[in-house]
């Protein structure tokens, strides 16, 4: 059973609320001494950020390489799901390491919207699979 678009949207709104409540409070690592926010150097943060971004892109590119099925709709969804997941993973890296409020807000939106679109594509793939098995 698939979630309705309204339910997916409601979940997205909840996710934005949760993300903005927990992540928007973060300042720079040196300013924030709460548990979960270790003080690290800018070089360490930049290196960790680059590692996260690199691994996200490598995984995304590998997962997008699907064998053609002969069905453009199916192939589109199968390639776009990992593409969107890559965007989600990269946006999460921005929330962990980024400090620019505008870009952090953008990253929050990317996470919600791309996850909703992933669910739409998964649903479409499931519908296509059901139609093929009839």
N, C-alpha and C positions, 0 to 999 in steps of 0.2 A: 504494500500500500504506500503510495507516494504522498508526501506532504503537499497541501494545496499552496498555491502561490501566496495567499494571504498568511498562511502559517509560516512560510519561509520568510516573508517580509517581517512578520512579528518577531521571529527569531533573530533576524538581522538587527532590528531596532534594539532588542534586548542586548545583543552582543555589543553594539556600539555603546550602549549605556554602561555595560560592564567594563569595556575596554577604556572608555573615556574616564570612568571613575577610578580605575586602578592605574592606568598608564599615564594619564595626563598630569598626575601629581609629581612625576619624576623630574627632578632638575638634573644638574650635572652630577656626575659620580662623586666629585670632591665635595659638593654641597650636601649630598644626601647620605646620611649615615644610618639609615634604617636597615634592618636585616633584609637581605636579598639584593642590596645595592652596594656591592663592594667598591671600595675606592681603588680605581685603576688609572694608569697613566693614559694619556691621549694616544700614545703609540700602541699600547696594548689593546685599547678599544678599537682603533683603526684596523689593526691586524685581525682581531676577532670578527669585526664587521666584514672585512674582505673575505675571510674564510667562509662565513655564513653565506654571503652573496655568491661566492664562487661555487660552493657546494650546491646551493639552490639552483643556479643556472645549469650546472652540469647534470644534475638529476632531471631537471625540466627538459633539457635537450635530449637526453637519452630516452626519457619516457615518451617524448613526442614522436619518436621514430617507430611508427607502427606500420605493419605490412598492409598495403592497400587491400581493401575488401571488395572494391568495385562499387561500393555505395558511398557517394560523396557525403551524404548526411552522417552516416556512421563514422567515416574516416575523419570528418570535421570534428565531431564530438570527441572521438578518441584522442585526437591530437590537441584539442583545445583544453580538455580537462587538465592534463599536466601543465599546459601553458598557464592556465589560471592558478593552479596550485603553486607554480613557481612564483607568480606574482604575490600570492598570499605569503609564502615563505620569505620573500624579500621584504614585504611590508612589515612582517614581524621583526625582521632584523632592524628596520628603521625604528620601530617602537622600542626595541631594546637599547639601541645605541644613538639614535637621532635625538637632537635637541630642538630643532626648529619646529615651532608649534604648528605652522601651516603644513609642513611636510608630514608631521606626526598625525595630524587630523586626516590628511590625504591617505596615509597608510591605513588608518582605521577604516576609512571608507572602502579602500581597496579590499581589505580583508572581508568585510561584510558582503560587498557586492560580488566579488569573485567567488566566494563560497556559495552564495545564492545561485549564481550562474552555473557553478559546478553541479549543484543539485538539479537544476533544470536539465542540463545535458545528460546527467546520469539517468534521470527520469525518461528523457527522450530515447536514450539507448535501450532502457528496459522496455519501453513501449515497442521499439523496433524489434527487439528480440522476441517479445510476445507475439507480434504480428507474423514474424518469420516461422514461429513454431506452430501456428494454426494450420 
